[in-house]
């Protein structure tokens, strides 16, 4: 006779592994250091392709289960061929996906079953900045980003709002967008 033990999942999250990971990092903080990477190749015009495969984490080189490639372009009105979303649109996906993952994890850790999580993300850009036509008075990037969540689950409104707020406080993408992040650019030629 064999006995199968199933890891209980809440919202698709393996809660036992989530807490085991937290305990492991508390006991050995150096395993928390990660480096994510992407490579990018110009395809022509404003069109390029990025590839994600390897990363460093838990004190070792690791590979994603699948290599992922994404393309980026500009719409025709911005001198592109509109072959893919713009880079700034991927940024909107990044904030939505990071917050959504956090909501699922936080809710699972609190024992809250979610039935729906959806969001709309809007970002406003004034092209006078990017085009160098503002004399430096308009920033190149988003002037503001608004994320609107619709969340349903087996908890009251205050608890669901608190889950979203905790996700916001712990979001790496939210942090990168709202706090200065050092970015260095190196160039090799030939």
ROMISE-987484 format. One line per 2 residues: their letters; for each residue x, y, z negated of C-alpha. Coordinates in nm, 3 decimals. Layout:
BEGIN
A> X/Y/Z  ...
This chain:
BEGIN
XX> 0.000/0.000/0.000  0.138/0.342/0.090
XX> 0.040/0.668/-0.068  0.043/0.982/0.141
XX> 0.074/1.310/-0.040  -0.040/1.613/0.150
XX> 0.097/1.960/0.081  -0.206/2.175/0.014
XX> -0.233/2.467/0.253  -0.424/2.787/0.195
XX> -0.476/3.002/0.504  -0.234/2.773/0.687
XX> 0.039/2.852/0.432  0.219/2.570/0.252
XX> 0.186/2.726/-0.093  0.418/2.476/-0.265
XX> 0.696/2.557/-0.017  0.626/2.930/-0.055
XX> 0.677/2.912/-0.432  0.974/2.674/-0.397
XX> 1.138/2.926/-0.163  1.080/3.207/-0.412
XX> 1.233/2.996/-0.690  1.531/2.898/-0.473
XX> 1.606/3.261/-0.385  1.573/3.365/-0.751
XX> 1.827/3.096/-0.843  2.065/3.163/-0.552
XX> 2.014/3.518/-0.416  2.281/3.481/-0.144
XX> 2.048/3.251/0.054  1.821/3.552/0.111
XX> 2.062/3.711/0.362  1.929/3.674/0.718
XX> 2.030/3.814/1.055  1.785/3.801/1.343
XX> 1.905/3.847/1.700  1.782/3.913/2.049
XX> 1.960/3.936/2.381  1.831/4.158/2.660
XX> 1.896/4.172/3.033  1.796/4.443/3.276
XX> 1.586/4.310/3.565  1.558/4.636/3.761
XX> 1.391/4.972/3.723  1.243/4.990/3.373
XX> 1.190/4.612/3.360  1.396/4.394/3.122
XX> 1.377/4.056/2.949  1.466/3.974/2.588
XX> 1.540/3.629/2.454  1.513/3.503/2.097
XX> 1.666/3.172/1.995  1.926/3.167/1.719
XX> 1.946/3.343/1.385  2.141/3.324/1.061
XX> 1.957/3.238/0.740  1.988/3.041/0.417
XX> 2.369/3.056/0.456  2.375/2.883/0.796
XX> 2.325/2.931/1.168  1.978/2.819/1.271
XX> 1.773/2.784/1.589  1.407/2.860/1.643
XX> 1.192/2.562/1.737  1.151/2.717/2.085
XX> 1.343/2.980/2.278  1.111/3.275/2.336
XX> 1.143/3.520/2.622  0.949/3.844/2.645
XX> 0.957/4.107/2.913  0.912/4.479/2.891
XX> 0.840/4.743/3.152  0.674/5.080/3.187
XX> 0.342/5.145/3.360  0.349/5.305/3.706
XX> 0.258/5.644/3.558  0.591/5.623/3.366
XX> 0.793/5.516/3.676  0.774/5.143/3.605
XX> 0.610/4.852/3.785  0.380/4.763/3.491
XX> 0.511/4.404/3.475  0.484/4.386/3.094
XX> 0.410/4.595/2.783  0.637/4.888/2.701
XX> 0.898/4.854/2.425  0.695/5.083/2.198
XX> 0.392/4.857/2.244  0.598/4.564/2.113
XX> 0.664/4.777/1.808  0.287/4.791/1.750
XX> 0.274/4.411/1.773  0.564/4.393/1.526
XX> 0.389/4.595/1.255  0.057/4.412/1.305
XX> 0.217/4.066/1.304  0.436/4.138/1.000
XX> 0.147/4.275/0.794  -0.083/3.991/0.902
XX> 0.173/3.726/0.803  0.216/3.900/0.469
XX> -0.159/3.908/0.412  -0.183/3.532/0.475
XX> 0.109/3.462/0.238  -0.007/3.696/-0.040
XX> -0.365/3.566/-0.021  -0.242/3.205/-0.032
XX> -0.020/3.278/-0.332  -0.322/3.428/-0.508
XX> -0.547/3.136/-0.412  -0.769/3.349/-0.187
XX> -0.913/3.173/0.118  -0.925/3.408/0.416
XX> -1.191/3.366/0.684  -1.090/3.657/0.909
XX> -0.797/3.892/0.952  -0.787/4.121/1.253
XX> -0.632/4.457/1.319  -0.616/4.742/1.564
XX> -0.291/4.936/1.590  -0.266/5.277/1.752
XX> 0.050/5.482/1.806  0.064/5.839/1.933
XX> 0.360/5.959/2.140  0.417/6.297/2.303
XX> 0.628/6.239/2.616  0.773/6.590/2.592
XX> 1.024/6.441/2.346  1.129/6.141/2.557
XX> 1.152/6.356/2.869  1.368/6.618/2.695
XX> 1.116/6.894/2.762  1.043/7.008/2.407
XX> 1.370/7.176/2.317  1.404/6.923/2.036
XX> 1.075/7.018/1.866  0.897/6.691/1.955
XX> 1.034/6.357/1.840  1.101/6.084/2.097
XX> 0.918/5.811/1.908  0.575/5.771/1.761
XX> 0.436/6.076/1.588  0.221/5.841/1.385
XX> 0.098/5.482/1.377  -0.242/5.379/1.241
XX> -0.319/5.017/1.150  -0.681/4.930/1.077
XX> -0.746/4.588/0.923  -1.067/4.392/0.900
XX> -1.027/4.129/0.628  -1.279/3.873/0.503
XX> -1.236/3.599/0.247  -1.360/3.448/-0.078
XX> -1.260/3.750/-0.288  -1.413/4.087/-0.363
XX> -1.327/4.404/-0.171  -1.081/4.529/-0.433
XX> -0.884/4.201/-0.424  -0.873/4.193/-0.044
XX> -0.754/4.556/-0.036  -0.488/4.475/-0.298
XX> -0.365/4.185/-0.082  -0.324/4.418/0.217
XX> -0.145/4.673/-0.003  0.098/4.411/-0.137
XX> 0.166/4.300/0.220  0.240/4.662/0.313
XX> 0.480/4.701/0.019  0.673/4.387/0.121
XX> 0.664/4.428/0.500  1.008/4.441/0.664
XX> 0.866/4.607/0.976  0.673/4.868/0.775
XX> 0.995/4.942/0.586  1.200/4.972/0.907
XX> 0.943/5.213/1.053  0.901/5.432/0.745
XX> 1.256/5.442/0.603  1.573/5.546/0.786
XX> 1.736/5.230/0.926  2.097/5.260/1.038
XX> 2.128/5.166/1.406  2.467/5.146/1.575
XX> 2.519/5.120/1.948  2.840/4.975/2.093
XX> 2.925/4.970/2.463  3.156/4.747/2.665
XX> 3.219/4.807/3.034  3.376/4.625/3.325
